[in-house]
Amino acid sequence: MENFTFDTMEYVRPDYAHMKNVWEEATKDIQNAKEYADVKAAMKRVEEENSHLITMNSICSIRNTLNTTDEFYEKELEYNQTTYPTVMETEIEYERAVLESAFAQDVEKEYGKEILLNYQQDLDSFNPALVPFMQKEAELTTRYQKLMATAQIPFRGETYNLYGIQKFFENPDRSVRREAFAAYSDFYHGNEEELEDIFAQLVALRNEMGKALGDENFIPLGYKQQGRRDYGQKEVEAFRKQVLEEIVPLCEKLYRAQAKRIGVDEIKAFDEKFVFPDGNAEPAGDDDYMIGQARRMYHDLSPETAQFIDFMIDHKLMDLKNKPNKASTGYMTFLPDYMAPYVFSCFNHTIFDMQVLSHELGHAFAGYQAMRHQPIAAYYGVSTDIAEIHSMSMEQFAYPYAEQFFGKDADKYRFAHLQEAITFVPFGVAVDEFQHIMYANPELTPKERTYEWHKLEEKYMPWRKYEDDEFMERGGYWYHKLHIFLYPFYYINYTLTTIGAMEFKKRYEENREETWKDYLNLCNAGGSLSYLELLKVAHLSVPFEEGSVKNAISYAKEILLKAIGEA
């Protein structure tokens, strides 16, 4: 399939009954196999049919997020989300057959142990009793996403969505920033009861899912869903402790310097995005200009990225412009029938646009490479704690090209982006700790949940101050983070991988060619190895080990402290 564009792709409702038959027939063939060739043929047949199923699901999901008010794709999404869980047991039985096959060692010899470990984790994460919970979970998360996507925030005579209003957080006029943040806060406050209801139901049903697997709550299942095998809660807790000790004090220095720089006594929440007194860096052109500069950048970066960006643009595999009713999110997903990634986001004419062009396209590049280097679709994707290294490192590799995107404001972009990469980490670990508290303490009332966030802000973000905003003061800020609702226990990955990205940044400065080679090898490896093994492929340190955070951020810390005159 070479001559295609996303807008011409045909969507056909996935045939789950057919897929169920494919899994059942493959299961029998594997159980009755006389030689490894029989097993391999059955697995190949499943992969081809499942790739088509995934592709149709992706097309449906993408078109739903492109326009959340499109009734056809809204109904198709609901159908897919409620029907797929009903055939999952058949898929699990197929995976069990592979694991129990007399030729399992041959599978491992050809494809590596990860496929068998993934299958075992699937078995450990599934119970037929989970199906109604999964269907209800999909219903609730869709409800949340639609609420966010259809937000209409009145501000100074105009109406904005959640992405559009945020551009005013960078306005040089403090009164504009204050008023825009208040409008943003009012949206969540106005929907507080519905958000409380959605999350309360999610906590309850996810904990029931965990109990159905014999656990006390959802947390162990949440870790399994993230593909974590090499580490657990203790390691994550140790990492959060390093962040508290090493990064929080640095952030306090950065925000004190920012307050002085922009001429305020104390940084308020609505000031955090306003980094320079004469205004933040702004893109040097419109949306099409930015995409054109991205093409130039990726052509210069490497032959591999040049081929990749041409593929993405020529096949219209990106939708980045902000439009009414688009979902308030950003993501990369796979279209395996086309051997193609797809990138979705909403530009808002701030430095965020450059982050999209490097972060989400970093994900897409890794997927593009894995699809061309790995023998099976199971390895196209990668565990989320590795995947964010692909994206966050690409953001750092883009720094030398900032002039193309921001002209005279290039240095502003580099400083603001690097500061945000570091100051984000305490927020990221707070989100993670918040989720642990939520699922471990389901008896908390909605207001008590919100107060737990307030306490975490005091712990990890002591600089965070609100002004005349009772809702935010008592902890309402957490409602805006969609990962808490949609992707439980995902968010810590952004912080773990920041450490990997900062290591790559340091090494890229020291030896660009060797570092790019390590990065490319990491992308090419896809999900064929475990988390710790992939870190070794990239020659990256383990973020849980004592001193790893301090060492990883040392170069970025040096740059930032020098910039604010505290080196």
C-alpha positions in Angstrom: 0.0 0.0 0.0 2.2 2.8 -1.3 -0.3 5.3 -2.8 -2.4 6.3 0.2 -3.2 9.2 2.4 -5.0 9.1 5.7 -8.0 10.9 4.4 -8.6 8.3 1.7 -8.2 5.3 4.0 -11.4 3.2 4.0 -12.8 2.4 7.4 -14.7 -0.9 7.7 -16.2 -2.0 11.0 -13.9 -4.6 12.5 -15.2 -8.2 12.2 -14.7 -9.5 15.8 -16.5 -12.7 15.1 -14.1 -13.4 12.2 -11.1 -12.6 14.4 -12.5 -14.8 17.1 -12.5 -17.7 14.6 -9.0 -16.9 13.5 -7.7 -17.1 17.1 -9.7 -20.3 17.7 -8.4 -22.0 14.6 -4.8 -20.9 15.3 -5.1 -22.3 18.8 -6.1 -25.7 17.5 -3.4 -25.7 14.8 -0.8 -24.9 17.5 -2.1 -27.5 19.9 -2.0 -30.1 17.1 1.3 -28.9 15.5 3.7 -31.6 14.4 6.5 -29.2 13.7 7.5 -25.6 14.4 6.5 -24.6 10.8 2.9 -25.3 11.8 3.1 -23.0 14.8 4.8 -20.2 12.8 2.2 -20.4 10.1 -0.6 -20.1 12.6 1.1 -17.1 14.3 1.7 -15.4 11.0 -2.0 -15.8 10.1 -3.1 -14.3 13.4 -0.7 -11.4 13.0 -2.0 -10.5 9.6 -5.6 -10.6 10.7 -4.9 -8.8 14.0 -3.0 -6.0 12.2 -6.1 -5.3 10.1 -8.2 -5.3 13.2 -5.8 -2.8 14.9 -5.7 -0.6 11.8 -9.5 -0.3 11.6 -9.7 0.5 15.3 -7.0 3.2 14.9 -8.7 4.8 11.9 -11.9 4.9 13.9 -10.2 6.3 17.0 -8.3 8.9 15.1 -11.4 10.2 13.2 -13.3 10.3 16.5 -10.6 12.5 18.1 -10.5 14.7 14.9 -14.1 15.5 15.5 -15.6 14.3 18.7 -19.1 15.4 17.6 -19.1 13.1 14.5 -21.9 10.7 15.5 -20.8 7.9 13.1 -17.4 7.5 14.6 -18.6 8.1 18.1 -20.9 5.1 17.7 -18.2 3.1 16.0 -15.8 3.8 18.8 -18.4 2.8 21.3 -19.0 -0.5 19.4 -15.3 -1.3 19.2 -14.7 -0.5 22.9 -17.6 -2.7 24.0 -17.1 -5.5 21.5 -13.4 -6.1 21.7 -13.4 -7.1 25.4 -15.9 -9.9 24.6 -13.4 -11.7 22.4 -10.3 -11.1 24.5 -10.7 -14.5 26.2 -10.2 -16.2 22.8 -7.1 -14.1 22.2 -5.8 -15.1 25.6 -6.4 -18.8 24.9 -4.4 -18.4 21.7 -1.5 -16.9 23.6 -1.8 -19.7 26.2 -1.5 -22.2 23.4 1.7 -20.6 22.2 3.2 -20.6 25.7 2.3 -24.2 26.3 3.3 -25.4 22.9 6.0 -28.0 22.5 7.6 -25.5 20.2 7.6 -22.5 22.5 11.4 -22.7 22.6 11.5 -22.4 18.8 9.3 -19.3 19.1 11.8 -17.8 21.6 14.8 -18.8 19.5 13.4 -17.0 16.4 11.7 -13.9 18.0 13.3 -13.6 21.4 11.9 -14.1 24.9 9.9 -10.9 25.0 7.0 -12.2 23.0 6.5 -15.1 25.4 6.9 -12.8 28.5 4.3 -10.4 26.9 1.9 -13.3 26.4 2.4 -14.4 30.0 1.7 -10.9 31.3 -1.5 -10.8 29.2 -2.5 -14.1 30.9 -1.7 -12.7 34.3 -3.7 -9.5 33.5 -6.9 -11.0 32.2 -9.9 -12.7 33.7 -13.3 -13.1 31.9 -14.8 -11.3 34.9 -13.0 -8.2 33.8 -15.0 -7.8 30.5 -17.9 -5.8 31.9 -15.5 -3.6 33.9 -13.5 -2.9 30.7 -16.6 -1.9 28.8 -17.7 0.4 31.6 -14.2 1.9 31.8 -14.2 2.7 28.1 -17.6 4.4 28.5 -16.3 6.6 31.4 -13.1 7.5 29.7 -14.9 8.5 26.5 -17.3 10.6 28.6 -14.3 12.4 30.1 -12.6 12.9 26.8 -15.7 14.3 25.1 -16.2 16.7 28.0 -12.7 18.0 27.5 -12.9 18.1 23.7 -16.1 20.1 23.7 -15.0 22.7 26.3 -16.0 26.2 25.4 -14.3 28.8 27.5 -15.4 32.4 27.2 -12.6 34.9 27.4 -12.7 38.6 26.5 -15.5 38.3 24.0 -14.2 35.1 22.3 -14.6 31.4 23.0 -11.7 29.0 23.2 -11.1 25.3 23.7 -8.7 24.0 26.3 -5.7 24.3 24.0 -6.6 27.7 22.7 -7.0 29.4 26.1 -3.6 28.2 27.2 -1.8 30.5 24.8 -2.8 33.4 27.0 -0.8 31.9 29.9 2.2 33.3 28.1 0.8 36.8 27.5 3.2 39.6 28.6 0.2 41.4 30.3 -0.1 39.8 33.8 -3.8 40.8 34.0 -4.4 38.8 30.8 -2.6 35.8 32.2 -4.5 36.0 35.5 -7.8 36.3 33.7 -7.1 33.5 31.3 -6.0 31.1 34.1 -9.2 32.0 36.0 -11.3 31.2 32.9 -9.4 27.9 32.6 -10.0 27.1 36.3 -13.7 28.1 36.0 -14.2 25.4 33.4 -13.0 22.6 35.7 -14.7 24.1 38.7 -17.9 24.3 36.8 -17.7 20.7 35.8 -16.3 19.5 39.2 -19.3 17.4 40.1 -19.2 15.5 36.8 -15.4 15.0 37.0 -15.8 13.8 40.6 -18.4 11.3 39.5 -16.4 10.0 36.6 -13.2 9.5 38.6 -15.0 7.9 41.6 -16.5 5.3 39.3 -13.1 4.7 37.6 -11.4 4.1 40.9 -14.1 1.8 42.1 -14.3 -0.3 38.9 -10.5 -0.5 38.4 -10.1 -1.7 42.0 -12.7 -4.3 41.3 -10.6 -5.4 38.3 -7.6 -5.8 40.5 -9.6 -7.8 43.1 -10.8 -10.1 40.3 -7.2 -11.0 39.7 -6.6 -11.7 43.4 -4.9 -8.3 44.3 -5.9 -5.9 47.0 -6.5 -3.1 44.5 -5.8 -1.9 41.0 -2.2 -0.9 41.4 -0.5 -4.3 40.5 -2.8 -4.5 37.4 -2.0 -0.9 36.5 1.7 -1.8 36.5 1.1 -4.8 34.3 -0.9 -2.8 31.9 2.1 -0.5 31.5 4.2 -3.6 30.6 6.4 -3.3 33.7 8.4 -6.4 34.7 11.8 -5.0 35.6 10.7 -2.8 38.5 7.8 -2.2 40.9 6.4 0.3 43.4 9.5 0.4 45.6 11.8 1.4 42.7 9.3 4.1 41.6 9.1 5.4 45.2 12.9 5.5 45.4 13.0 7.6 42.2 10.4 10.0 43.5 12.6 10.5 46.6 15.6 11.4 44.3 13.4 13.9 42.5 12.4 15.5 45.8 16.0 15.8 46.9 17.7 16.8 43.6 15.2 18.5 41.3 12.7 20.3 43.6 15.4 22.6 45.1 16.7 23.4 41.6 13.1 24.3 40.5 12.8 26.6 43.5 15.9 28.5 42.3 14.6 28.7 38.7 11.3 30.1 39.8 12.9 32.6 42.1 15.0 33.8 39.2 12.0 33.9 37.0 10.0 36.1 39.5 12.9 38.5 39.5 13.3 38.4 35.8 9.6 39.2 35.0 9.4 41.7 37.8 7.0 40.1 40.3 7.4 39.6 44.0 6.2 36.0 43.8 5.5 33.6 41.0 1.8 32.6 40.8 0.4 29.7 38.9 -0.6 32.0 36.1 3.0 33.3 35.8 4.7 29.9 35.5 4.5 29.8 31.6 5.7 33.5 31.3 9.4 33.1 31.2 10.8 36.4 29.8 9.7 40.0 30.6 9.6 41.0 26.9 7.5 37.9 26.1 8.2 34.2 25.4 9.5 32.8 22.2 6.8 32.6 19.5 6.8 30.5 16.3 8.3 32.5 13.4 5.4 31.5 11.1 2.0 29.9 10.8 1.2 26.2 11.2 2.2 25.3 7.6 5.5 27.2 8.1 6.3 25.2 11.2 5.6 21.9 9.4 7.8 23.0 6.5 10.6 23.8 9.0 10.2 20.4 10.6 10.8 18.8 7.2 14.0 20.8 6.8 15.2 19.8 10.3 14.5 16.1 9.9 16.3 16.2 6.4 19.4 17.6 8.0 19.3 15.4 11.2 19.9 12.1 9.5 19.1 10.1 6.3 16.6 8.0 8.4 14.7 11.0 9.7 14.6 12.5 6.2 12.9 9.4 4.8 10.6 9.3 7.7 9.3 13.0 7.6 8.7 12.7 3.8 6.6 9.6 4.4 4.6 11.3 7.1 3.9 14.5 5.1 3.4 12.9 1.7 0.8 10.4 3.2 -0.9 13.0 5.3 -0.2 11.1 8.5 -0.3 14.2 10.8 -3.2 16.5 11.9 -1.7 19.2 14.1 -3.9 22.3 13.6 -6.3 23.4 16.3 -9.9 23.1 15.2 -13.3 23.1 17.0 -14.3 19.8 18.5 -10.9 18.2 18.2 -10.0 16.1 21.2 -7.8 18.0 23.7 -4.9 15.6 23.5 -1.8 14.7 21.5 -0.7 11.2 20.6 1.0 8.9 18.1 -0.7 5.6 17.1 -0.1 2.8 14.6 -1.7 1.9 11.3 0.0 -1.5 10.8 -1.7 -2.4 7.5 0.1 0.7 6.1 3.3 0.3 8.1 2.6 3.8 9.2 2.5 5.8 12.4 0.0 8.7 12.8 0.4 11.9 14.8 -2.4 14.0 16.3 -2.2 17.3 18.2 -3.5 20.9 18.4 -1.1 23.7 17.7 -1.7 26.9 19.7 1.1 29.2 18.4 3.4 28.9 21.4 6.6 26.9 22.0 4.2 23.9 22.5 4.0 23.6 18.7 7.7 22.9 18.5 7.4 20.3 21.3 4.7 18.6 19.2 6.9 18.6 16.1 9.7 17.0 18.1 8.0 15.0 20.8 5.1 13.3 19.0 7.2 12.9 15.8 9.9 11.4 18.0 7.4 8.7 19.0 6.4 8.3 15.3 10.0 8.0 14.1 10.7 5.2 16.6 7.5 3.4 15.5 8.5 3.9 11.8 11.9 2.4 12.5 10.7 -0.5 14.5 8.2 -1.4 11.8 11.1 -1.7 9.4 13.5 -3.5 11.7 11.4 -5.9 13.8 10.0 -9.2 12.4 6.7 -9.2 14.2 4.1 -6.5 15.0 4.3 -7.3 18.7 7.6 -5.5 18.7 6.5 -2.4 16.8 5.4 -0.8 20.0 7.4 -0.5 23.2 6.8 -0.2 26.9 5.8 3.3 27.8 8.8 3.9 30.1 11.1 3.5 27.0 8.8 5.1 24.5 9.0 8.5 26.1 12.8 8.4 25.8 12.3 8.4 22.0 10.1 11.5 22.1 11.8 13.5 24.9 15.3 12.9 23.4 14.1 14.1 20.0 13.0 17.3 21.7 16.6 17.8 22.8 18.1 16.8 19.4 16.0 19.6 17.9 17.7 22.4 19.9 20.3 23.2 17.2 17.5 23.9 14.8 15.6 26.4 17.0 16.5 29.4 14.8 14.5 27.8 11.9 11.4 27.8 14.1 11.8 30.8 16.3 14.3 33.1 14.5 15.7 35.7 17.0 13.8 34.0 19.8 15.7 30.7 19.5 17.7 31.1 22.7 14.5 32.0 24.5 13.0 28.8 23.2 16.0 26.7 24.3 16.1 28.1 27.8 12.3 28.0 28.4 12.0 24.5 27.0 14.9 23.1 29.1 13.6 24.8 32.2 10.2 23.3 31.6 11.7 19.8 31.0 13.2 20.0 34.5 10.4 21.8 36.3 7.9 19.4 34.9 9.4 16.4 36.7 8.1 17.3 40.3 4.6 17.6 38.8 5.0 14.3 37.1 6.0 12.4 40.2 3.2 14.1 42.1 0.7 12.8 39.5 2.1 9.3 40.1 2.0 9.5 43.9 -1.5 10.9 43.7 -2.7 7.8 41.7 -1.1 5.4 44.2 -2.9 7.2 47.0 -6.2 7.1 45.1 -6.3 3.4 44.4 -4.9 2.4 47.8 -7.5 4.6 49.6 -10.8 4.2 47.7 -12.8 5.3 50.7 -11.7 8.9 50.3 -14.5 11.3 49.4 -14.1 13.5 46.2 -13.1 16.5 48.3 -10.6 14.5 50.3 -9.1 13.3 47.0 -8.7 16.8 45.9 -7.1 17.8 49.2 -4.5 15.0 48.7 -3.5 16.8 45.5 -3.1 20.0 47.5 -0.7 18.3 49.9 1.3 16.9 47.0 1.7 20.3 45.6 3.0 21.5 48.9 5.5 18.6 48.9 6.7 18.6 45.3 5.8 22.1 44.1 6.3 24.4 47.1 6.5 27.4 44.7 3.0 26.8 43.4 0.7 29.7 44.5 -2.8 30.6 43.4 -4.4 34.0 43.8 -8.1 34.3 44.9 -8.9 30.9 43.4 -10.5 28.7 46.1 -11.0 25.8 43.7 -7.3 25.6 42.8 -6.1 26.3 46.3 -7.9 23.3 47.7 -6.4 21.1 45.0 -8.5 21.3 41.8 -5.5 21.4 39.4 -5.3 17.6 39.1 -8.6 17.5 37.2 -6.9 18.8 34.0 -4.5 15.9 33.7 -6.2 13.5 31.3 -3.7 10.7 32.0 -5.1 10.3 35.5 -8.5 9.5 34.0 -7.5 7.7 30.8 -4.1 6.1 31.3 -3.6 5.1 35.0 0.1 4.9 36.1 1.4 6.0 32.7 2.6 9.5 33.8 5.7 8.4 35.8 7.1 7.4 32.4 7.5 11.0 31.4 9.7 11.6 34.4 11.7 8.4 34.2 12.4 9.1 30.6 13.3 12.8 31.2 16.3 11.3 32.9 17.2 9.3 29.8 16.7 12.3 27.6 18.9 14.5 29.8 21.6 11.8 29.5 21.3 11.7 25.7 21.4 15.6 25.7 24.7 15.5 27.6 26.2 12.8 25.4 24.9 14.5 22.2 26.9 17.6 23.0 30.0 15.4 23.6 29.8 13.1 20.7 26.8 13.6 18.3 27.6 10.7 15.9 28.0 8.1 18.6 24.9 9.3 20.6 22.7 9.3 17.5 23.8 5.8 16.7 22.7 4.7 20.3 19.4 6.5 19.8 18.8 4.9 16.5 19.6 1.5 17.8 17.1 2.1 20.6 14.4 3.0 18.1 15.2 0.1 15.8 15.0 -2.4 18.7 11.3 -1.5 19.3 9.8 -3.7 22.0 12.0 -6.7 21.3 13.8 -6.4 24.7 12.9 -5.6 28.3 13.2 -2.2 29.8 16.5 -2.7 31.5 17.9 -4.4 28.3 16.8 -1.5 26.2 18.6 0.9 28.5 21.7 -1.1 27.9 21.3 -1.0 24.1 21.2 2.8 24.4 24.0 2.9 27.0 21.7 4.8 29.5 21.7 4.5 33.3 18.9 3.0 35.4 16.9 5.9 36.9 16.1 4.1 40.2 19.7 3.7 41.2 21.0 6.1 43.8 22.7 9.1 42.3 21.3 8.5 38.8 19.0 11.6 38.8 21.8 13.9 40.0 24.2 12.6 37.4 21.6 12.7 34.5 20.5 16.3 35.1 24.0 17.6 35.8 24.6 19.1 32.3 21.1 20.6 32.1 21.5 22.0 35.6 24.8 23.6 34.7 23.2 25.3 31.6 20.2 26.6 33.6 22.1 27.9 36.6 24.6 29.6 34.3 21.7 31.3 32.5 20.2 32.7 35.7 23.6 33.7 37.1 24.0 31.1 39.8 26.5 28.8 38.2 
